Amino acid sequence: MAPQVTPIHDDTPPRLVDDVGPIGGQALLEGVMMRRAGAWGAAVRQADGSITTTAAALPSDGTGVRTVPLLRGPVALWDSVSLGTRATLWAAQARGTSDGKGYSKVGLALTTVLAAVLAVVVLGVAPALVPQALGIEGRWAFNAVESLVRLGVLVGYMGLLSLSPQVKRTFAYHGAEHMTIHAFEHGSDLTPPAIRRFDRRHPRCGTAFLLVVILVALVVHVLIGEVSGAVLVATRVLGLPVVAALAYEVIRFAGTRRHSTIGRVLMAPGSWLQGITTRPPDDDQIEVAIAALRATLAAEEPASAPAPSTAAVAR
């Protein structure tokens, strides 16, 4: 059974509910995907104002390597990418925008692979070549410049994306996703007025994860020390899974201690970056996030396998 949500009054400070379990998601094309341990659900807003949803059960993530520190990080990342690709394809098809060009399974798979390769090259290898080309020496100076270049590339890319009107809408859905998750985690009403009380930034966000990766990489590379040539490239490529695994544990730790001092410190850099990748949503977008969450919770019920549905929503 999905946990019951207990409403809180407007004059009551939000309090974290301990038994709701971790929940995450992502923004889609005019929609939101949500995921909990046992199910995922998604919702999109149609041109006529209705909301279409889908949901399905997932294998339990509380067994096997998914419970082993450092190993669970790469597994969780793979699960997130594959499920995100699946949800993106569904959203495009549900809105009737899938024409076989980019939103086909093959197209999305190729896009994902290309994005992964570019991420390794642009965020992994290229920043390390800059201080090397400039002749900067010393493990601290070298890695500080490398990290600044990496951070500049990431923030610059996010900033350029935010100039697109469609991306701005997607970032608003991103904000709606986070606010709805906050409301659920704090036992609040799942209504737009109640959800608007919550921050559009969340410590377990993938954007925050990218920034934590940069900070963890700085520490790891400083410990490795000065290297050059092929060894430099190898440490940035082969060491990336290790850095990602450590960053995942940092994000997980911060998420469970978000209201403590150490949690706030660990969350601060990612929270700052989410100021770019989230936007304040309107009520229509919050309603879509609510629909995605409710579909996910319904799919966790025993013997439940809800088919795609359409529900009219007043705009």
N, C-alpha and C positions, 0 to 999 in steps of 0.2 A: 504494500500500500504506500502511496505517496504521502509524505508527512503533511499534517494539517497546518494551514497557515492561520495564525491568530492575529486578527487586526490589532493595530495599536492606535491610540488617540493622537491627534495632532500635537498635543502638548506633552506627549511622552517621548523622551529621547530614544532614538533608535537603539536597539540592543540586539546583538548577534545571537541568532538561534543556533544551538550546537548540533542539532540532529537533522539538518536538512541535507548534509553531504555537499561535496564540491560540485559546482555547476559552472559551465562555461558556454561559449558560443562564438558567433561571428556575424557580421553584417553581410547581407546578400544584396542582390539586385532588387531594390524596393522590398527588402525583407530582412528577416533575422532567422538564424539557426541557433538552437539551444541544445546543450548536451548535459546529461547527468550520467551517473555510473551505469545505469541500466537501460537507457534509451536516448534517442535524439528526436527532435522535432523541429519543424521549420514553418514559417508563414510568410506569405508575400501579399502585398496590396495590389489588387487588380485595378485596371483603368476605370471600372464601373464603381469603385469604392468598396467592393467586397474583399474579404480576406480568405485566401486559400491556404490550407494547412496540410501537412503530412507528418507522419511520425512512425518510428519503428524501434523495436527493442534492439539492444546491443549486448554483446558478450560481456560478462562481468569483468570489470577492471581491477577487482580486489584479489586476484589470484596470480600465481606464477611470477614472472619477471616484473609485472606491473606493480608489485609491492616491494621490490628490491631497490633501495637507494642507488642512484647513479645509473642503474639499468632502466628504471621506469621512465626517466626523462626522454631518451631517444625513442622508446616505444610510444610514449604519449605524443611526441611530436609527429611521428609517423601516422598515428591514429588521427590526429588533428588535421593533417594535410589531406589524407585520403577521405575522411568524412567531410571536410570542407569542400573538396572537389565534388563529391557526390551531391552535397547540398546546393552548391552553385549551379550544377547542371540541372537539378530539379527546379530551382527557382527560375532559371531561364526558360525551361520547358513549360512551367506552370503559367508564366506570363505570356507565353507564345512568342518568345524572342529567339528561340533556338532555331537557327537556319542551317546548322551543319558546319558553320564557319566559326570556330573558336569555342563554341559551346557544346560540341560533340564530345563524347568520351575520349576519343583519340586526340581531339584538339586540346582539351583540358589537360590530358596526360602530358602531351608534348609541352604545353605552356608551363606546367608545373616543373617538369624536368629542366627546361630552359631557365626558369626563374631560379631554381636551386643552383644550377651551374653559375649563373651570373652573380648570385649572392656570394658563392664561394670565391669567385674571382674578384668581384668589386669590393666586397666587405671583408673578405678573408685575406687574399694575397696582395692585391694592389696597394692598400694602405701601408703594408710593410715595405714595399719597394720605394716609397717616397722618401723616408728618412735615410734609406740605404743610398739612394741616388744623390741625396743632399750631403752625404758624408758625415751624418750625425752618428756619434759613437757614445757608448755608455748605456748600460741596460735601462736606466731610468729615462734618460733623455730620448733614446731611440724609441722606446715603447710609449712614452708620453706623446711624441709626435705622431706615431702610428695610430694611437687611439684617438687623437684629435682629428686626424684625417678621416678615420673610420666614422667618428661621430658626425663630422661635417657632411660626409656623403649621405649618411642615413637621414639626418635632419633636413638636408637640402632636398633629398628625394621626396620626403614626406611633405615638405613645404610646397614643392612644385605640384604634387598630386592634389593638394588642397585647393589649388587654383581652379580646378575643373568643377563646373556646377554639378555634374553627376556624382563626382567623388565627394563633394560636400554633402550631398544627400546621403550617400553611403556612410559617411562619417557621422551623420546625425542618427542613422539607424544603429551605428556602433555605440553612440551615446545612449540610445534607448535600450539597447541590450544590456549595457552595464548597469543602468539605473534600475531596470527591472530585476536583474540578478541581486543587486543590493537590497531592494525591497523584499524579495523573497527570502533572502538570507537573514533579514532582520524581522521577519514575521509581520510585515506590513500588508495592508490591503493591496491587491493587484488591480489598482485603478490609476488612471493618469494623474489625478490630483495627488494621491498618496505617493506615487512613484517619483513625482517631481521634487520631493523632499530630499532625494538622494543624489549623490555625486555621480557625474557621468564618467568618472575615472574609476578603474578597478585594479587591484594589485595583481590579479592573475592574467591580465591582458597580454596578448601576444606582442603588442607594441612595447609594453614594459619589458617583456622577455628579451626583445632585441637589444634594448639599451643595457640590460643587465649582462647580456652576453658580451657586450663591448667592455664593460667594467671588469667582469671576471677574466676576460681574455688578457686585459692589462696585467692583472695579478699573475696569471699563469705564465705569460711570456716574460715577465720580469724574473720569475723563479727559474725559467729555462735559461735565461742569460743571453749573452751575445752569440749569435750564429750568423752564418752568411750563406749566400748561394742557394744551392738545392736544399740544404738543411733548413734554411729560413722558410722556403716555400712549403716544405714537407711539414714543418711544425704548424703552419697556419692552415693547412688542408687536413692533415691527419689528426691534428689536435682539436679540430673544430667539434667533433662529437663529444670529446671530453669536456670542452668548455661549455657546450650546450647542456650536457648532463649536470654540470655544477650549477649553471645558471638556473636550470629548472628547479633544483633543490633550494636555491636562494628564493626564487619566486614562491615556491610552495611554503617555505618557512615564513616569509613575509605575510602571505595570505592568511596563515593561521594565527598571526600575531599583529594584525593590522591596527589594533587599537593600543598597542604598546609602543614605547619610545623606539625600540629597535626596529619594530615593524614599520613605523612611519619613516625612519631614516632609510631603510632599504627600499621603501616604496617611492620615496621622493623623486629620484631621477625618472622612473617610468611614469609617474604621475605628471611630471612636467611635459614629457613627450606626448602623453595622451591629450594634452591641451591642443595639440595639432591634429591628432587623428580621431578625435571625437568632436561632435558639435551638439549644441542643445537641440533635442528633438521636439517636434510638435506632437500634439496628442494622437494624431493619426499614426505616427511612427511608434509611439509607445504602445498603442493598441495592437500593432503587429507583433511587437516583442512579447506582449502579454499572451497573445494567441500562440506564439511559438513555445513559450514556457508551459502553457496549459496543455498543449499537444504532447510535449515531452513528458509531463507528469502523468498524463492519461496513458501513455504507452508503457509506463512502468507498472501499471496494474496487471495482476496475473491474467494470463490468457488474453491480453489485450493487444490487438494489432490494428489500429485504426487506419482506415483507408483515407486518401486525400479527400478533403471536404471543403466546401465553400460556405461562408457565413456572411450575410449582409451586415455591414456596419455603417451606422450613420456617420457622416463626415461633417 
